[in-house]
Structures are given as C-alpha cells and as structure tokens.
Amino acid sequence: MKSKLRFIVAAMLTLALCFALVACNGGDDTTSSAPADAPTDGKTTFAIGFGGPLTQGSVGFGQGALRATQLAVKQANESDQARDLNIEFRVVEADDQSDPTRAPVVANALVSERDLVGVVGHFNSAVTEPAGLVYNEAGVIQISYGSTRPDLTHMGRDNFFRTCATDALQGPTAAQSAWDLGFRSAALIDDSSTYGQGLVEAFTTKWIELGGEVLVEESTQQGQSDFGPVVTRIRAAGPDFVFFAGTGDATTGAGGLFARQLKDGGVEAPMVGGDGIQDQVFIDEAGATGAEGTIATKPGMPIEDMPEGAAFLQAYEAEFPGEAAGGFDAFAFDAANAIINAVFEVAADKGAAEVATPAGRRAIIEAVHNINFNGVTGPVSFDEFGDNNNAIITTFLVQDGEWIAHPEIHP
Amino acid sequence: MEFFLQLLVDGLTVGGLYALIALGFTMVYGILLMINFAHAEMFMTGGFIGYGMLNLFGNYTTIGIVSDALPFMSFLKSTQPFFTTTALGFIIMMILVFGTSAVLTGCLGMLIERFAYRPLRNSPRLCALISALGMSLFLQNFVLTFVGHRMVFPTPEFLANLDAINVFGYIFIAPIDMIIFCSALVLLFVLDRFVNKTKLGKAMRATAQDKDAAGLMGININSVIALTFFIGPALGAVAGTFFGMKYGIVTFNMGLFPGIKAFTAAVLGGIGNLRGAMLGGFLIGILEAMASGFVSISYRDVITFAVLILILIFRPGGLLGESVVEKV
C-alpha cells in the first residue's frame, strides 16, 4: 500500500514537472488552429485547404504560410465581393509534417471536404508531388507556395500551379551570385531530399559552366545532427564556400546545425544555400555566430520592397502580433488570393451554388490559368505549365542575426 | 595524419554519447533480457529536461515568462549573468542542470518500469517489447504535443568564450567536446566500479545471472530492477543534455538515430556486458567518423553495419560478450 502511494506521488511530481517545462517553452512554436466557422445567415461557405508542415519538419515555413492564408481568407471575407455574392471562406488545415508518406492521407482528408474549392499547398517538393496526385484525380486546383523543384509543373497536371520561382532558376542564380562574390571553389552538400537533390543539380550545372571548381561532394541524411566528419573533410579541402542544398530545421535537413558546426570546426568559408534555409529557424538553430555571413537565394523580392508589401506586412502584424512575415508567407498569401479571385469570378458567372461542383472546380482551374492581379510578390499570372510568370530570385545574407538582401548583389 | 586525428576526435566525442546511451540498453537487457525501445526516448526526455533547466537559468526570455507566472522565481533574473558568464557559476549550473535531468529522467524510467514493464514481466517477452515500443511512441508524442517539436538554447557566454583547443595548429577540439568526452569517461568508470565493487552492484550482477535464484538468496529483485531502470535513463539523460549542448538544439525525435546507433554499439560490444557497451559505443563513433571522413557520409551506415555483421559472424556474442546458452 505504502509503495503504491509512493509511486502515485512520484507520478504526480513528474507530471507537474512536465507541465512546468511546458510553461518554460511557452510561446515557441505552438500549433495554432482556426476552428471552422459554422455557416451563418444563408451564406454559402467554401473551404480553402491549406497543406504544409505544422508540427514537425519545416514548421517555420508551414506555420507562416498558414498565417498568410488565414489572413488572405479573412480579408476576402471582409471584402465587398464576398458580401455581394453572399459567400464566405474558411481555411481547412492539413498538417503534412514534411513527410511524403503522410501526403496522400492529408490530401484525401482535404478532398473529402464537400465545399473544398482549392488547396494552398504544399511546402516541401517531396510532399507536393504525391499530394498533387490526389488533388489531380479529384479535379481540385492546387497552388503551391514553396515547392521549388522544377519538374513539378511538368507532370501533366493542369490543376497544379505555384506562385514561387523554381530551382531551375534558383540554382543557377545561386551559382552566379557565388561567382560574382569572387568564390571559385565549392563544397557541394545536399540533404538527400527531393528538393535538395534538384537544387544541387541545377546549381552544379551552372557552376561548372561558369568554370567553378568542386572540391567536395556529399549527401547528408535527413534528421542527421552530427556533421563533424563532413566538416573535417571540408576543412581539409579548403573551398571558398560551402553550398548546402537542403532545409534548415533540425528535424529535416538540419542546415542550421551544419552551419553551426562549420563555424565551430574552424571552417572560415561561408555557407551558401537556397530558400530552404532562408528563415528565422535557420538562424535560431545555427546560433547568431554560426549563421553570420550565410548567403541564401530565395524566390521573390524582399516583401518590404514591393508596392503591396507594406500593406501586407501591416495587416499581418495586426492580425498576428509578435509574428514577423517571412519565409514563403507572401507566396502563400498570393496563392490563396489567386484561388479566392477565381472563386469570385466563377461565383459571379455561374452562381455560388455551382462553385464547389466538379464543373465549378474545373472553371476555377480555367480562371486561374487566365488570372492576372497584383499580388504581394508582384504581378501574379501563370504560364501554360502553371509556373508564375513573375520569377525573380533574390540573394540574401545573414547580418547581425537577420536576413537582409545581399548588399553587394542588390546594391 | 592530422586529418585522421581530427576524425578520431570527432568519433570519440560522438562515441562517448553512444556509450552512455548504450549502457542503458545493455543493463536492461542483462537483467530482463528485454530490449527497452523506450530508452532512446529517455535520452530525448533527458535532453528536454536538461534544456528546460538551462533555459531556466540562462535565458532571459524564459526567466521572464517563469517569473511572470511565479513571482518568487524572479531572483533568477539577477543570477543569470553569474551562471552564464563566470566559471564557478557555469559549473554550478552544469551540476544543477545535469543533476535534475538525470534524477528526473531516472524517476521517469522507474515509473515506466513499474507501470509498463513490471505487469508484463512474466508474460511472453514479445509483450514487453510491444509495451516498450508503445512507451516510446507515447513519450515522443507527449513531448511533441505538450512541449513542442524543438527547444533551442544559446550557448552560455562562458562556454562560447572558451577557445577551441588547438593541437598542432590543425586539430580542433571544441570545449564542449572535451567536457563530453571526459564526463563520459568518468561516468563509465564510476558505473563500472559501482557494479563491480559495491553490494548493490553485486545484487545487480546476481539478478542478471539468475533472477529467481537471486530472489531466493534474499535479494529484492523489484528494487534491483527499479535501480537498473533508474541508472540507465539517468545516464541517457546526461547524454541527451550533452547532445543538446553540443548541437545547440533538442528535438522530439532526436532519440531515433543515436538510439539505433547506441543499440548497435551494445550489440557490437556484447549485449548484457557493461564494458562491452562502453567499448562498442566508442568503436561505433570512431567507425562512423572514419567512414564518413575517408569514404562518404552516404556510406557511413553501410560501412558501420558491414563491420558489425563481420564481427558478429566471428563473435556472435559480440566483442566482449560470452555466448550464453539460450534459456528455454
């Protein structure tokens, strides 16, 4: 009896500690959820699916893009068009955890929503591909905000679009930027992901063409945390820079940990990467000193430089105090708006009741093919394959613990 | 040569962590003949508790949140510089952090043994195995849901200001690596003495040899097993906290790879044998470093496991393990 009591006390103490720890970590990466609003006063409600990593994987990107989608939907619901047409949107979240095997599951969950009119998603190229198969079969439009692998738009799926530029552009731009900065020899590291391999290929082709030298080629594993031996090899080879094609967060590509270990291991050469590392998570995990001097390319221009940017940043800040818009948020915002605008168009044309039918969904896809509006990332219109015509790559640099547009490349 | 030595340093540090985790696997196997799959999660939980404590002592943001909720904790604000910048403060902080993490994780290990394994002790071994898998999933998802998928902590200033030890102008030994390696050696030595020289250690060895006979000789089997489930996770927690300090982050799934590697280390050294686990841990660490340094990191696991298979062909019981006749 006594020993039982001891155990219960011990159990309670342990639980109490766990909750204390929860409190310690409060504010960091809590998952948000927007409850679906019940349809009110005869309004027709449409669901906009959001797919992205929300609890594991590239969470920083996923959570940000979700907030941007929610903001777009909120603004749409307050707009005159929505009132005139008597329609309302809601966001349905699907957490793919950056896991390709989860993609069909969450995609099917989204497709099973009766009033689904389109999907904003997904983030990782490896997830976007299998999820896209489900949306394609269901005839639902899918607009990715962050999948940069080039061949995604060339799989014969006419329901697939993306607002971001691709690695076919990003890889060469990164190579050109590195060359322009005076680098001549490279260590090429990819994180074995669909995205990383695509990016490193695009980069290498251009790099060799420019006449650059490749000293080390390596593929790390997903979820790996120790890069000691790779760092040692890189230090022995002594390249001008280390090109890392992969994601930054520790649960997938671990670019942040890699950058930290490069600095700790005495490698002076800076890390150059793609959009996978261009976010705050990378800086958090690399530490301020580890991240300092890292260069990364990213589709799009800095939001604050865009005509619509200031209004977006202001609305974002007002809606989500304490959260800075970054990563692919602007692309998600534009993706959501592309769907919303198309829905308005179809609803005005055929009536709200017809939008969420197969014919309506088909009409949405057609409408997005012909869409043209001024988004946060610039003019949004798509080519025949579904790629954004407005494809710009910006090179960023970490200075004093923050990503800024690289002053030497974007004077 | 320098290249080789640097890889050796890399390997020994990681190997030290593997050895600490491997002990937990091997101790439990030695006594219960059960592979405790939840042990990798003890490593993870220990890392989170250690990191929570580190943040509590050294991170203004966390201290702010805590002292808003519990005003009496606000004294931490004034002690923060002492803990993070001075040598004495840093050492005290380390003792507090590692002590708390080890004791709490040890208690958690005992709890798990009491509720997840003890009721199944006389069931087929498969049941305990599945229970362990379940525990592992439960802990991972518990941490993911209630704590978050990761926790970061800026390196304490004192540690960041220490220069890397530089041998021959080429070999870098980071201070934290030095601390990890030395602490691992000390802990392994203490544990070895404890098991081989003390009465409790003798009781543990007796229980490992034959549970029932040991019980008849007046050894309290339950408390010996509970003790095993305290020591293993406590060592795992130390490894987890070191892991976090080395890489600057703890994540809810960080137990996966080190867990598999440490288990491999335990098998390589001869599962059930303490010194074997220590040896295996260091060996696996060095092997990995050499394989990824001289060949390629993509071939790291291929080479490591090829060596494991080779060794098991010639010594099926592992390097230091004795081939035990299968108990029926």
Interface residues (C-beta under 8 A of the other chain):
Chain A: F7 A10 A11 L13 T14 L17 C18 F19 A20 L21 V22 A23 C24 N25 G26 G27 D28 D29 T30 T55 Q56 V59 S192 E218 S219 T220 Q221 G223 Q224 S225 D226 G228 P229 V230 T232 R233 R235 A236 D249 A250 T251 G256 L257 R260 Q261 D264 G265 G266 D284 E285 A286 G287 A288 T289 G290
Chain B: F3 Q6 L7 D10 G11 T13 V14 F48 I49 G52 N55 L56 T62 I65 V66 A69 L104 C107 L108 M110 L111 R114 F142 L144 F146 V147 G148 H149 R150 M151 V152 P154 T155 A160 A164 F172 A174 F243 Y247 G248 I249 T251 F252 N253 M254 L256 F257 E288 A289 M290 S292 G293 S296 I297 S298 R300
